[in-house]
Amino acid sequence: MAVAELLQNQEYNRRKRKEGIGILNQYELLMKELGDEDVPVFKNFVRVELEPAMFREILARLGPRITKEDTWYT
């Protein structure tokens, strides 16, 4: 019984990670489209008075430092 629950939990976690990846891709698409097509809406969305290109450069530099990491602690 415990093995079945463990396998079920692993499958649930696997599905959640896949759904999260889809959301991340949608976010990246939204940011790209807003930056390319509607700069005032982009600035309002990110709440920063930067041009989209400058925002992307700052994000590229800071991204590795602020990315969420799995620790896998038990």
C-alpha positions in Angstrom: 0.0 0.0 0.0 2.8 2.4 0.9 4.5 1.7 -2.4 1.3 2.5 -4.4 1.0 5.8 -2.5 4.6 6.7 -3.2 4.2 6.0 -6.9 1.0 8.0 -7.0 2.7 10.9 -5.4 5.6 10.8 -7.8 3.2 10.8 -10.8 1.3 13.7 -9.3 4.6 15.7 -8.8 5.7 14.8 -12.3 2.4 16.2 -13.8 2.7 19.4 -11.7 6.2 20.0 -13.0 5.1 19.6 -16.6 2.2 22.0 -16.0 4.6 24.5 -14.5 6.8 24.4 -17.6 3.8 25.3 -19.7 3.0 28.3 -17.6 6.6 29.4 -17.8 6.5 29.2 -21.6 3.3 31.3 -21.7 4.9 33.9 -19.4 7.9 34.2 -21.7 5.7 34.5 -24.7 3.6 37.2 -23.1 6.7 39.2 -22.1 8.2 39.0 -25.6 4.9 40.0 -27.2 4.3 42.9 -24.9 7.9 44.2 -25.3 7.7 44.0 -29.1 4.2 45.2 -29.7 3.0 47.4 -26.8 5.7 49.2 -24.9 3.5 51.2 -22.5 1.5 48.1 -21.5 4.9 46.3 -21.0 6.1 49.1 -18.7 2.9 49.0 -16.7 3.0 45.2 -16.5 6.5 45.0 -15.1 6.1 48.3 -13.1 9.5 49.5 -14.3 10.2 52.5 -16.5 12.8 50.7 -18.7 12.7 49.9 -22.4 12.0 46.2 -23.1 15.5 45.6 -24.4 17.1 47.0 -21.2 14.7 44.9 -19.0 15.7 41.7 -20.9 19.4 42.5 -20.5 19.0 43.0 -16.7 16.9 39.9 -16.5 19.6 37.9 -18.4 22.3 39.1 -16.0 20.3 38.4 -12.9 18.4 35.4 -14.0 20.9 32.7 -13.0 21.2 34.2 -9.5 17.4 34.4 -8.8 16.3 31.2 -10.5 14.5 28.8 -8.2 16.4 25.6 -7.5 15.2 22.2 -6.2 17.0 21.2 -3.1 15.6 17.6 -2.9 16.0 17.6 0.9 14.3 14.6 2.6 
